[in-house]
Amino acid sequence: MQQGILSRKAGWYVALFVVAAFSAFFLPKVAYALPNGWQPDLSIRVDWQPVEGATAYTFCLKDLDGANPTQCSVFDDNIREAHYDLRLRLVNLDHHYTYEVGILGGQYSGQTSQARPLSIDILRNYLVAPQFNANGHVTILTPAERTEERSPHFSWEVYPGALFYRVSVTDENGRNLVLNRNIHGNSFDLNGLSTGSYSFVIVAVGDAGRAVYSDSQRSIRSFRIVDPENREGAFDNTYRLTIYQPSGNIDTRRPTFDWERVSGAAGYNLNIQRQGDNGRWETIIQRQHIVENRYTLDGDLQNGRYTGWIQPYDAQGNVGTWGLPKVFIVNAGNQRNFHDVHPTLLAPSAAINDRTPTFSWNAVEGADHYLLSVTSPNGLTQFINENVQGTDYTPQDEMDYGEYSWKILAYYPDGSYASDWSSAMLFNIPRPDYRNIFPVLTTPNGRTADRTPTFRWEAVDGAVEYQLAVRKSNRVGEDINEVVRGTSYTPALNLDEGEYVWKVLAYGEGRSYVSNWAREVSFTIGAPAAGNALYDSTRAITFVAPNGQVNGVRTLFDWQDIPGATQYDVYVSNITTRENGFINTQVNGSNYADQQNLKAGVHRWWVRSHGPNDQLSSWYSGPQFTVVGQAQPQQEVVNAFNAATKPTLLSPTGNVESRRPSFRWQPVAGADHYELWVQTQGQNPVRRYNLQATSYTLDQDLQQGVQYSWYVRAAAGNTNGTWSNGMTFTIGAQQLAAPTVIGPQGNTAEVNPTFRWNPVAGAQHYEIWVNDITTGQGPVIWERELNNTSFRSNDPLVAGHHYKWWVWAADANNVDSAQTSAEFTITQ
């Protein structure tokens, strides 16, 4: 069901002709040259003829052998030239692909070429990469730990099988100088640095998002830029010295510390920190007034991970800056060297669609628990740092779209290390293809007498702005074309009577698309046309069923009949899988029994009516319904409990009135009870255990005006399942009644009229808005936070002009009532 195709009956034939003409001259083709051996960034180019009027193009590559063959595995919506360079590292050479090219802008905007196969068989023999070892490390060549070069040269040994490298450099204040930069070589230069200390890390990225770091301990390397004239002599209290030993994995509990001697220093202070089970560092040893640049501990250290710091001071007692930290691991007395053990990560990796992914890994022999670390790819931003009693973890809150790196560390029951950190694994949560997302329009539809109707629609995930387009049905130009922050808009000026259509487009940050245009909805301002009382094309559909939960077998779609309608069209779409739905046209009667079984998921359905003389209504959106499973008649089905299954939440969501809401979710096969978790920031969660049904009404009041998140997990006996994805809701107040206007109304000779209205129970304040209908200007008066039920402006209005004014109330939570309006004319 494409945008615009279904707005008029004749549009079916016009759209088919446009697509046929479009495909005839818009045929992309693939061009490539054979590589000379393995190249990690080899690309093939897809070319097509430029289309007149197009401002940009889209490219969609579908993996026919992948997990989601109907969705784009590679997608780009901002192509400015008539070609696209596809990097072969993004494809699996053993899979089959098709690709499509779409047009943005011009008369063909929104059209897409026919799917064409992408053949890369001829390249397979040339694209054999070296095997990537995820347990190695990148060897750094330069820079040295101390240098006078203001433009240091970073270089490292080529890591076998690496597709590219990521480099991060920060100064001593934590400011990022280079962040997440992809480098297809083994060196780069950073120009114009000043004296001071710097930290950097180099990551080699291989297939399936696997990564290795610039040293076997995953530590951040450091160097210092110094002035040539300060090589020897005066004490420099800003200099950060380097610790040489201990380093890496050691088997002694009383290590010897050896560090760089600082010019002008009279002595040194030592600080040692240990990393606890919660991942936090705690100072355990402090030694002061060490004369030499070498010191052996006089007490035993436990097995574990440590960081050492050294601080110099001069003869006058002036202390310098703490030196560069040195991480080391004590592993004394264990039968095996845990540094040689690396947990094997299983999932997630590469691109995933789940925003609450389950992290899983293989067990380490003898391990009691694990530390899970999820960071940005450069390791500088921490997202998850959790201790886990098992080999999997699912976050309760949804993760943002973007790229992540994760790794695992294993512990013995006594808190000592059972392994070193695993190799890092990268994964990406890409934003959904915006072309398959359509904002849901709610009001207005049908007929209304309000000439300033409020346009409302449902929020789109990731949207920060919306473009609203409103036009008369018999005109091409738009009466309203506004970019709006929020999900509603009320025009300040009256619209003319007549039939309109409207739609909404969602934008993300930087005006990037996060949705397609919504399917147009029509409405009419004014009374029905004379002589057409039998069939009214603007009359809205009243839906009967389905709603709630259904089993998806031969679903009956039912609605109330429209007087005078001759036929109906029905459209159904699965919004969970974002698959294109089915459409049934020319349905006789006000119900339709589907002949195919619907897939599991949340569905939305639409109906429009036909009248005599080719009259056609707009599409009207029915209630959502959920297919929870298909009936299996005459067959007993025994469902075993699967602890990995997440319950699907149904309600509450959005704004709810009751302070004791009812929670509903779909059943999980084999479960015999459920656990409910409700939380808000800064308060203890509300938990209810051993719930036998798939609904529960809370037995205590929640706070008004506060947003809550809630989760459910299933259980069978003593086996707990996986927590569901979260759902949010806000306890809102019941909307206040609209104020009743007293005056002015009709004609008045007062150029400074007093605006009066009746009080509203529960109102905290009032707001009025006045438009000059004669000149089309507004607002000429706009007053907010009015505590009384009257207002008189000191600025006179114009005699002979016609005005319209609105008043509404607001409660203590700034929730507005509906508006009431009146019109008046100031007589000459």
QUIPE-V418637 format. One record per pair of residues at least 24 apart in sequence whose C-alpha atoms are under 8 Angstrom apart, sorted by the first residue. I is the first residue (numbers start at 1). J is the second residue. Records with the same first field share a line. If there is no record, write none. Layout:
# QUIPE-V418637
I->J, J
This chain:
# QUIPE-V418637
1->580, 581, 583
3->517, 518, 519, 520
4->519, 520
7->520, 618
8->616
9->614, 616
19->111
22->108, 111, 113
23->113, 114
25->49
26->51, 113
27->113
28->101
30->118
34->123, 126
35->126
36->126
37->126, 127
38->126, 127, 128, 129
39->127
40->89, 129, 162, 163, 164, 184
41->87, 88, 89, 163, 184
42->87, 88, 89
43->85, 86, 87, 88
44->85, 86, 87, 88
45->83, 84, 85, 86
46->83, 84, 85, 86
47->82, 83, 84
48->82, 83
49->82
50->81, 82
51->103
52->106
53->105, 106, 107
54->103, 104, 105, 106, 108, 109
55->80, 103, 104, 105, 106
56->80, 81, 103, 104, 105
57->81, 82, 101, 102, 103, 104
58->101, 102, 103, 104
59->84, 99, 100, 101, 102
60->99, 100, 101
61->97, 98, 99, 100
62->97, 98, 99
63->95, 96, 97, 98
64->95, 96, 97, 98
65->95, 96, 97
66->95
70->579
71->433
72->433
75->433
89->163
93->120, 121, 124
129->161
130->160, 161
131->160, 161
132->160, 161, 162, 206, 207
133->160, 161
134->210, 211, 212, 423, 424
135->212, 342, 422, 423
136->212, 216
137->212, 213, 214, 215, 216
138->202, 203, 204, 212, 213, 214, 215
139->214, 215
140->214
143->223
144->223
145->222, 223, 224, 242
146->223, 224, 225, 226
147->223, 224, 225, 226
148->225, 226, 227, 228
149->225
150->191, 192, 193, 194, 195, 225
151->189, 190, 191, 192, 193
152->189, 190, 191
153->187, 188, 189, 190
154->187, 188, 189, 190
155->186, 187, 188
156->186, 187
157->186
158->185, 186
159->204
161->206
162->204, 205, 206, 207
163->204, 205, 206, 207
164->204, 205, 206
165->202, 203, 204, 205
166->202, 203, 204, 205, 378
167->200, 201, 202, 203, 378
168->200, 201, 202, 378
169->198, 199, 200, 201
170->198, 199, 200
171->196, 197, 198, 199
172->196, 197, 198, 199
179->378
180->377, 378
194->225
195->224, 225, 226, 227
196->224, 225, 226, 238, 239
197->222, 223, 224, 225, 239, 240
198->222, 223, 224
199->223
201->378
203->378
208->349, 350, 425, 426
209->349, 350, 425, 426, 427
210->423, 424, 425, 426
211->423, 424, 425, 426
212->423, 424
217->248, 421
219->327
222->324
232->263
233->263, 264
234->263, 264
235->262, 263, 264, 265, 314
236->263, 264, 320
237->312, 313, 318, 319, 320, 321
238->320, 321
239->320, 321, 323
240->321, 322, 323, 324
241->310, 322, 323, 324
242->323, 324, 325
243->309, 310, 323, 324, 325, 326
246->326, 328
247->326, 327, 328, 329
248->327, 328, 329
249->328, 329, 330, 331, 339
250->328, 329, 330, 331, 332
251->330, 331, 332, 333
252->330, 331, 332
253->299, 300, 301, 302, 303, 330, 332
254->296, 297, 298, 299, 300, 301
255->296, 297
256->294, 295, 296, 297
257->294, 295, 296
258->293, 294, 295
259->293, 294
260->293
261->293
262->312
264->314
265->312, 313, 314, 315
266->291, 312, 313, 314, 315
267->291, 292, 293, 312, 313, 314
268->292, 293, 310, 311, 312, 313
269->310, 311, 312
270->308, 309, 310, 311
271->308, 309, 310
272->306, 307, 308, 309
273->306, 307, 308
274->304, 305, 306, 307
275->304, 305, 306
277->371, 387, 415
278->371, 386, 387
279->371, 385
301->330
302->330, 416
303->329, 330, 331, 332, 416, 417
304->329, 330, 331, 415, 416, 417
305->329, 330
306->330
331->417
338->417, 418, 419, 420
339->419, 420
340->419, 420
341->418, 419, 420
342->409, 419, 420, 421, 422, 423
343->408, 409, 410, 419, 420, 421, 422, 423
344->422, 423
345->407, 408, 422, 423, 425
348->427
349->425, 426, 427, 428
350->426, 427, 428
351->427, 428, 429, 430
352->427, 428, 429, 430
353->429, 430
354->429
355->398, 399, 400, 401, 429
356->394, 395, 396, 397, 398, 399, 725
357->394, 395
358->392, 393, 394, 395
359->392, 393, 394
360->391, 392, 393
361->391, 392
362->391
363->391
364->410, 418, 419
365->418
366->412, 418
367->410, 411, 412, 413, 418
368->410, 411, 412, 413
369->410, 411, 412, 413
370->408, 409, 410, 411
371->408, 409, 410, 411
372->406, 407, 408, 409
373->406, 407, 408
374->404, 405, 406, 407
375->404, 405, 406
376->403, 404, 405
377->403, 404, 405, 426
378->405
379->405
394->722, 723
396->711, 723, 724, 725, 726
397->725, 726
398->725, 726
400->429
401->428, 429, 430, 431
402->428, 429, 430, 431
403->427, 428, 429
404->428
433->514
434->513, 514, 515, 516
435->515, 516
436->515, 516, 578
437->514, 515, 516, 578
438->505, 515, 516, 517, 518, 519
439->504, 505, 506, 515, 516, 517, 518, 519
440->518
441->503, 504, 518, 521
444->522, 523
445->521, 522, 523, 524, 538, 540
446->522, 523, 524, 538, 539, 540
447->523, 524, 525, 526, 527, 538, 539, 540
448->523, 524, 525, 526
449->525, 526, 527
450->525
451->494, 495, 496, 497, 525
452->490, 491, 492, 493, 494, 495
453->490, 491
454->488, 489, 490, 491
455->488, 489, 490
456->487, 488, 489
457->487, 488
458->487
459->487
460->506, 514, 515
461->514
462->508, 514
463->506, 507, 508, 509, 514
464->506, 507, 508, 509
465->506, 507, 508, 511
466->504, 505, 506, 507
467->504, 505, 506, 507
468->502, 503, 504, 505
469->502, 503, 504
470->500, 501, 502, 503
471->500, 501, 502
472->498, 499, 500, 501
473->499, 500, 501
492->771, 778, 779
493->771, 773, 776, 777, 778
496->525
497->524, 525, 526
498->524, 525, 526
499->523, 524, 525
500->524
520->618, 619
521->618, 619, 620
522->617, 618
534->563, 564
535->562, 563, 564, 565, 611, 612
536->563, 564
537->609, 610, 611, 615, 616, 617, 618
538->617, 618
539->617
540->620
541->607, 608, 620
543->622, 623
546->623, 625
547->623, 624, 625, 626
548->624, 625, 626
549->625, 626, 627, 628
550->625, 626, 627, 628, 629
551->627, 628, 629, 630, 631
552->597, 598, 599, 600, 627, 628, 629, 630, 631
553->596, 597, 598, 630, 631
554->593, 594, 595, 596, 597
555->593, 594, 595, 597, 598
556->591, 592, 593, 594
557->591, 592, 593, 594
558->590, 591, 592
559->590, 591
560->590
561->589, 590
562->609
564->611, 612
565->609, 610, 611, 612
566->609, 610, 611, 612
567->609, 610, 611
568->607, 608, 609, 610
569->607, 608, 609
570->605, 606, 607, 608
571->605, 606, 607
572->603, 604, 605, 606
573->603, 604, 605
574->599, 601, 602, 603, 604
575->601, 602, 603, 604
576->601, 602, 603
577->601
597->630
598->627
599->627, 629
600->626, 627, 628, 629
601->626, 627, 628
602->626, 627
603->627
628->666
639->669, 670
640->669, 670
641->668, 669, 670, 671, 716
642->669, 670, 721
643->714, 715, 719, 720, 721, 722
644->721, 722
645->721, 722
646->713, 714, 721, 722, 723, 724, 725
647->712, 713, 714, 723, 724, 725
648->724, 725
649->711, 712, 724, 725, 726, 727
652->727, 728, 729
653->727, 728, 729, 730
654->728, 729, 730
655->729, 730, 731, 732
656->729, 730, 731, 732
657->731, 732, 733, 734
658->731
659->700, 701, 702, 703, 704, 731
660->697, 698, 699, 700, 701, 702
661->697, 698
662->695, 696, 697, 698
663->695, 696, 697, 698
664->694, 695, 696
665->694, 695, 712
666->694
667->694
668->714
670->716
671->714, 715, 716
672->714, 715, 716, 717
673->714, 715, 716
674->712, 713, 714, 715
675->712, 713, 714, 715
676->710, 711, 712, 713
677->710, 711, 712
678->708, 709, 710, 711
679->708, 709, 710
680->706, 707, 708, 709
702->731
703->731
704->730, 731, 732, 733
705->730, 731, 732, 733, 813
706->730, 731, 732
707->731
733->813, 815
735->815, 816, 817
736->760, 761, 762, 763, 809, 810, 811, 816, 817, 818
737->761, 809, 817, 818
738->808, 809, 817, 818, 819, 820
739->807, 808, 809, 819, 820
740->820
741->807, 820, 821, 822
743->822
744->822, 823, 824
745->822, 823, 824, 825
746->823, 824, 825
747->824, 825, 826, 827
748->824, 825, 826, 827
749->799, 826, 827, 828
750->826
751->796, 797, 798, 799, 826
752->792, 793, 794, 795, 796, 797
753->792, 793
754->790, 791, 792, 793
755->790, 791, 792
756->789, 790, 791
757->789, 790
758->789
759->789
760->809
762->811
763->809, 810, 811, 812
764->809, 810, 811, 812
765->809, 810, 811
766->807, 808, 809, 810
767->807, 808, 809
768->805, 806, 807, 808
769->805, 806, 807
770->803, 804, 805, 806
771->803, 804, 805
772->801, 802, 803, 804
773->801, 802, 803, 804
774->801, 802, 803
798->826
799->826, 827, 828
800->825, 826, 827, 828
801->825, 826, 827
802->826
